[in-house]
Amino acid sequence: MALESVLIAGGGMAGFAAAGELRMRGFEGRLTIVDPEGLPYDRPPLSKDYLRGSRSGTDILLAGEAWYAERNIEVVTGTAVELRADSPALVLADGRELAADKVVLATGAAPRRLGIPGGTLDSVHHLRNRADADRLRSALHDGVRLVILGAGLIGAETASTAVGLGAQVTLIDPVDPPLVPAVGTALAHRLHRMHAERGIRVITGIPAAITADRTGHHIELLEGETVDADVVLVGIGIVPETSLAASAGLDLDDGILVDDHQLTSHPNIYAVGDSARTRLPDGTLLRRAEHWEHARNSGTTAAAALLGQELPVHGAPWFWSDRHGVHVEGVGSMAGPGSIVDRVMDGIPVAGFRLDGDGYLAGCAAVDGGLTVRAARRIINRRIRVDPVQLADPAVELRKLAR
């Protein structure tokens, strides 16, 4: 039976990519995106340019209204509250019911909440969508005391933006330094030191409780210290949005379980992006990927699968982040067995590489080293064996090793 209609629940990068790819691959049927916020927009700027105020809500849209009109893609502003897989159909909060031949769940994720007394106070901020960023930006001004709980990518990016807006920032994380699994120990230390160099107070500690009164917020740490704040932001990760999938009885395990075609346990339903988790044919569960590129790639994979076309090959996963005027990129995985090789210039680590047990490059991270990361990606994808001495030598251009 020919595919005549597709319904996409969620308008983040994954849902947007699925819709665009379906049209690019020749799908001419009815195509609808349903999202509570309407037109899909890019989320990485929320902790950077958008929070800073240098980009507007229109600037961060993934495409303008004309793009959807030209491709005959309908965008429905609404909240899906139930998935009927057999139909299949989505039931919206206002009672509307939308049906299609296939449904793609691109429901994304929600901020992880602090499971401590006061962790769910209404005055405690999270940063996941545009409304969160608007609310946080309205609270940031010169001299405001901002405490950020969690120094991962979002926490670090927001700290960098906030200090540029004049806030007095304190960054609290239980790990010193954060991000070792993502970038390796040497780069993680370099990146974490940047906070203190720019006037941010950095505390290694675990929050035990948050209280609020007319003087502000008070964060009690397990180590005994109390940190005062006007504004508190929690950035300790995300949890997959699986309520729609659960309403349809789909297989779940820290995400919506999918195969390599992004197909869930029901033949009518696909899942992409932050909420999806791959289950291999032998039952092995891979870790969920939570980066921008994975969202895009999983959307394009689902589009190909829906049309019965050959699946795209994406290669080693890639991510990026920005803080304090530097650009961080990583490819592959810096965590796992093997050995780490650091590349150092003038005493400063600029890149790190992970070689697996067989001597093949498995991961790379770099600061302001986009060319290095792109070359590393080619090396990883092509399974080229490299000399660790050359990896460590800043005089050796990595692109030459990728040939």
Residue pairs with C-beta under 8 A, 6 or more apart in sequence:
1 101
3 27
3 29
3 101
3 102
3 306
3 307
4 29
4 30
4 101
5 29
5 30
5 31
5 32
5 99
5 100
5 101
5 102
6 22
6 27
6 29
6 30
6 31
6 32
6 100
6 101
6 102
6 103
6 104
6 306
7 32
7 34
7 88
7 89
7 90
7 98
7 99
7 100
7 102
7 103
7 104
8 15
8 18
8 19
8 31
8 32
8 33
8 34
8 103
8 104
8 106
9 15
9 34
9 35
9 80
9 83
9 90
9 103
9 104
9 105
9 106
9 107
9 244
10 33
10 34
10 35
10 105
10 106
10 107
10 108
10 273
10 275
11 33
11 34
11 35
11 37
11 38
11 39
11 40
11 41
11 75
11 106
12 35
12 40
12 43
12 106
12 108
12 273
12 274
12 295
13 40
13 42
13 43
13 62
13 273
13 292
13 295
13 296
13 299
14 106
14 108
14 272
14 273
14 274
14 295
14 296
14 298
14 299
15 33
15 35
15 40
15 104
15 106
15 272
15 273
15 299
16 33
16 40
16 62
16 63
16 299
17 272
17 295
17 296
17 297
17 298
17 299
17 300
17 303
18 104
18 106
18 272
18 299
18 300
18 302
18 303
19 31
19 33
19 71
19 73
19 299
19 303
20 63
20 71
20 299
21 299
21 300
21 303
21 304
22 31
22 303
22 306
22 307
23 31
23 71
23 72
23 73
24 303
25 303
25 304
25 307
25 309
26 307
27 303
27 306
27 307
29 101
30 74
30 100
31 71
31 72
31 73
31 74
32 73
32 74
32 75
32 76
32 98
32 100
33 40
33 73
33 74
33 75
33 76
34 76
34 78
34 80
34 90
34 92
34 98
35 75
35 76
35 77
35 78
36 77
36 78
36 79
37 77
37 129
37 130
38 75
38 77
39 61
39 62
39 63
39 64
39 65
39 68
39 75
40 61
40 62
40 63
40 75
41 57
41 60
41 61
41 62
41 130
42 60
42 61
42 62
43 128
43 129
43 292
44 292
45 51
45 55
45 59
45 60
46 60
46 127
46 128
46 129
46 130
46 132
46 133
47 127
47 133
47 154
47 157
47 158
47 161
48 157
48 160
48 161
48 322
49 55
49 59
49 60
50 56
50 57
50 59
50 60
50 130
50 133
51 127
51 133
51 136
51 137
51 140
51 158
51 161
51 162
52 161
52 164
52 165
53 137
57 130
58 64
60 130
68 74
68 75
76 92
76 98
78 92
78 93
78 94
78 96
79 92
79 93
80 90
80 91
80 92
80 93
80 244
81 91
81 92
81 93
81 244
81 247
82 90
82 91
82 244
82 247
83 89
83 90
83 91
83 103
83 105
83 244
83 245
83 247
83 248
83 269
84 90
84 91
84 248
85 103
85 248
85 249
85 250
85 266
85 268
85 269
86 266
86 268
87 99
87 268
88 99
88 100
88 101
88 102
88 103
88 266
88 268
88 269
89 97
89 98
89 99
89 100
89 103
90 97
90 98
90 103
90 244
91 97
92 98
101 268
102 268
102 269
102 270
102 306
103 268
103 269
103 270
104 262
104 269
104 270
104 271
104 272
104 299
104 302
104 306
105 244
105 245
105 256
105 264
105 269
105 270
105 271
105 272
105 275
105 276
106 271
106 272
106 273
106 275
106 295
106 299
107 240
107 241
107 242
107 243
107 244
107 245
107 271
107 273
107 275
108 240
108 241
108 273
108 274
108 275
109 128
109 238
109 239
109 240
109 241
109 274
109 275
109 290
110 128
110 238
110 239
110 241
111 126
111 127
111 128
111 132
111 234
111 235
111 237
111 238
111 239
112 234
112 236
112 237
112 238
112 239
113 119
113 120
113 126
113 234
114 120
114 124
114 149
114 207
114 210
114 234
114 236
116 207
116 208
116 209
116 210
117 208
117 209
117 210
117 211
118 124
118 209
118 210
118 211
118 212
119 207
119 210
119 234
121 210
121 212
121 217
123 212
123 217
123 232
124 210
124 217
124 232
124 233
124 234
125 132
125 135
125 136
125 139
125 231
125 232
125 233
125 234
126 132
126 233
126 234
126 235
127 133
127 136
127 154
127 158
127 233
127 235
128 238
136 158
136 231
136 233
139 230
139 231
140 146
140 162
140 165
140 166
140 167
140 231
141 165
141 166
141 167
142 165
142 166
142 167
143 166
143 167
143 168
144 166
144 167
144 168
144 230
144 231
145 167
145 168
145 170
145 216
145 228
145 229
145 230
145 231
146 162
146 167
146 168
146 169
146 170
146 229
146 230
146 231
146 232
146 233
147 169
147 170
147 171
147 172
147 217
147 219
147 227
147 229
147 231
147 232
147 233
148 155
148 158
148 159
148 162
148 169
148 170
148 171
148 172
148 232
148 233
148 235
149 155
149 172
149 173
149 207
149 219
149 232
149 233
149 234
149 235
149 236
150 172
150 173
150 234
150 235
150 236
150 237
151 159
151 171
151 172
151 173
151 175
151 178
151 192
151 195
151 202
151 235
152 173
152 178
152 179
152 235
152 236
152 237
153 179
153 182
153 321
154 235
155 171
155 173
155 233
155 235
156 171
156 178
156 179
156 191
156 195
156 321
156 323
157 321
157 322
157 323
158 233
158 235
159 169
159 171
159 195
159 200
159 323
160 198
160 322
160 323
160 324
162 169
163 169
163 198
163 199
163 200
167 231
169 195
169 199
169 200
169 201
170 200
170 201
170 202
170 203
170 227
170 229
171 195
171 200
171 201
171 202
171 203
172 203
172 204
172 205
172 207
172 219
172 221
172 227
173 202
173 203
173 204
173 205
174 204
174 205
174 206
175 204
176 192
176 204
177 185
177 188
177 189
177 191
177 192
178 188
178 192
179 187
179 188
179 191
179 192
180 188
180 334
180 335
181 334
181 335
182 188
182 319
182 330
182 334
182 335
182 365
183 191
183 328
183 330
183 334
183 352
183 365
184 334
184 340
184 342
184 352
184 354
184 365
185 340
185 352
186 340
186 342
186 344
186 349
186 352
187 328
187 342
187 349
187 351
187 352
187 365
187 366
187 367
189 349
190 348
190 349
190 367
191 323
191 326
191 328
191 367
192 202
194 323
194 324
194 326
195 202
195 324
196 202
197 324
198 324
203 221
203 225
203 227
205 221
205 222
205 223
205 225
206 221
206 222
206 223
207 219
207 220
207 221
207 222
208 220
208 221
208 222
209 219
209 220
210 217
210 218
210 219
210 220
210 232
211 217
211 218
211 220
212 218
215 228
216 228
216 229
216 230
217 228
217 229
217 230
217 231
217 232
218 226
218 227
218 228
218 229
219 226
219 227
219 228
219 229
219 232
220 226
221 227
238 274
238 290
240 254
240 255
240 256
240 274
240 275
240 276
240 277
240 288
241 274
241 275
242 252
242 255
242 256
242 275
245 252
245 256
245 264
245 269
245 271
245 275
246 252
248 266
248 269
249 266
250 256
250 257
250 264
250 265
250 266
250 269
250 271
251 257
251 264
251 265
251 279
253 277
253 279
253 285
254 277
254 285
254 288
255 275
255 276
255 277
255 288
256 264
256 271
256 275
256 276
256 277
257 264
257 265
257 277
257 278
257 279
257 285
258 264
258 270
258 271
258 276
258 277
258 278
258 279
259 278
259 279
259 281
260 278
260 301
260 311
261 270
261 301
261 302
261 305
261 311
262 270
262 271
262 272
262 276
262 298
262 301
262 302
262 305
263 269
263 270
263 305
264 270
264 271
270 302
270 305
270 306
271 302
272 295
272 298
272 299
272 301
272 302
273 294
273 295
273 298
273 299
274 288
274 289
274 290
274 295
276 288
276 298
277 285
277 286
277 287
277 288
278 285
278 286
279 285
279 286
280 286
289 298
289 317
291 317
291 318
291 319
292 319
292 320
293 317
293 318
293 319
294 317
297 312
297 314
300 312
301 311
301 312
301 314
304 310
304 311
304 312
305 311
315 377
315 380
315 381
316 331
316 332
316 377
316 380
316 381
317 331
317 332
317 333
318 329
318 330
318 331
318 373
318 377
319 329
319 330
319 331
320 327
320 328
320 329
320 330
321 327
321 328
322 328
326 367
326 368
327 367
327 368
327 370
328 365
328 366
328 367
329 365
329 366
329 369
329 370
329 373
330 363
330 364
330 365
330 366
330 373
331 363
331 364
331 365
331 373
331 376
331 377
331 380
332 354
332 361
332 362
332 363
332 364
332 376
332 377
332 380
333 354
333 362
333 363
334 340
334 352
334 354
334 363
334 364
334 365
335 354
335 363
336 354
336 356
336 362
336 363
337 356
337 357
338 354
338 355
338 356
338 357
338 362
339 354
339 355
339 388
340 352
340 353
340 354
340 355
341 352
341 353
341 354
341 355
341 388
341 391
341 392
342 349
342 351
342 352
342 353
342 392
343 349
343 350
343 351
343 352
343 353
343 366
343 372
343 391
343 392
343 393
343 394
344 350
344 392
344 394
345 394
349 367
350 366
350 367
350 368
350 369
350 394
351 364
351 365
351 366
351 367
351 369
351 372
352 364
352 365
352 366
353 361
353 363
353 364
353 376
353 388
353 391
354 361
354 362
354 363
354 364
355 361
355 362
355 386
355 388
355 391
356 362
359 385
359 386
360 380
360 383
360 384
360 385
360 386
361 376
361 379
361 380
361 384
361 386
361 391
362 380
363 380
364 372
364 373
364 376
364 377
364 380
365 373
366 372
366 373
371 398
371 399
372 398
374 399
375 397
375 398
375 399
375 401
375 402
376 398
376 402
378 384
378 399
378 402
379 386
379 398
379 401
379 402
382 402
384 401
384 402
386 401
387 401
390 396
390 401
391 398
391 401
